[in-house]
């Protein structure tokens, strides 16, 4: 297994497939880099070098007690890019992973970047506040944490059904796919899993978005019940200097599986363009 050591001594596990222009895939909560199975193999098979890593606290990366915030996450991404000597790199962030991209641009600039894609991402801001009236109520995130504290396997199993649209759109994914997702989620540190609910739920990226001054593809599912399109995908496209929004009309949050063929094509066209 391959690891990158961060500036504060955390070992991040990553996979490195193919050769060509580099693409870094950043996973969502509560999964790990393996969630990109279909996209990583597809892009590597179409002429790209594809790097997918496990966020600290998740997958096969180190699991420290604390430090689960987006400043650290973006620094981890910077350390990965610099250690692997990647330049003209394209970033693809799913859900929570979109936050790394925005905060990376704000803290480290876009000098090493070529393009970025925000897929069902949490940017620019989820939480309801006095100046963000249409956001998600804090009680929603409190309830998620209560569920994780009470029975983490059960909560994550039920969350996976909503994540993939099971019962909402009349199908979703196979039971085996739900099991695979749960296996990834259970590899994570319980502390990281809980702390990251606060991180992605409460971090305000509105000030970071203008710093992402490269071409950005925003993809979001119209039926996303986990990260609502109005406060995320549509708001992100409006906040970015150079963005194109693509809405998947019937897609839930977990569109990297439910819409994998379309997502693969859209990412390939964007990265080649």
DAZIFEN-V487859 format. One line per field, one symbol per residue. phi: phi as a letter, one per 40 degrees, with the letter a starting at -180 (. if undefined). psi: psi as a letter, one per 40 degrees, with the letter a starting at -180 (. if undefined). burial: I if it has 9 or more other ideal C-beta (glycine too) atoms within 8 Angstrom, else O. A space follows every 10 residues. Layout:
phi = ???
psi = ???
burial = ???
This chain:
phi = .bbbcccbgc cbcabbbgah dcbbbbcccb caccdcdccc cccccbgbcb bbbcddgbfb cdbccbgcac cccccccccc ccccfcbfcb bbbbfdcccd cccccccbgb cccbaabbbf ccccacccbd bacccccddc cdcccdcccc adccdccccc ccdbgcgcbg igbccccccc cccccccccd ccdccccccc cbccbcccdc cccbcbcbba ccbcccbccc cbdccccccc cabbcbbccb ccccccbcbc cccdcccccc ccc
psi = iiihhideeh hhiiihiaia hihhhhiihf aadededddd ddddeffihh hhihiheibe iigidaegid dddddddddd dddefhifih hhhhbdeddd dddddddeae deidiihhhf ieidhdhhid egdeihiddd dddddddddd gddddddddd dddeehedef cbiidddddd dddddeeihd dddddddddd dehhededdd egfihhhhhi hdfhedghdd ecddddddei dgihhhhhde hadfeeddfd dddddddddd dd.
burial = OOIIIIOOOI IIIIIOIIOO IIIIIIIIII IIIIIIOIII IIIIOOOIII IIIIIIIIIO IOIOOOIIOI OIIIIIIIII IOOIOIOOII IIIIIIIIII IIIIIIIIOI OIIOIIIIII IIIIIIIIOO OIOOIIOIOI IOOIIOIIOO OIOOIIIIII IIIIIIOIOO OIIOOOIIOO IIOIIIIIOO IIIIIIIIII IIIOIOOIII IIOIIIIIII IIIIIIIOIO IIIIIIIOII OOIOIIIIOO IIIIIIIIII OOIIOIIIOI IOO
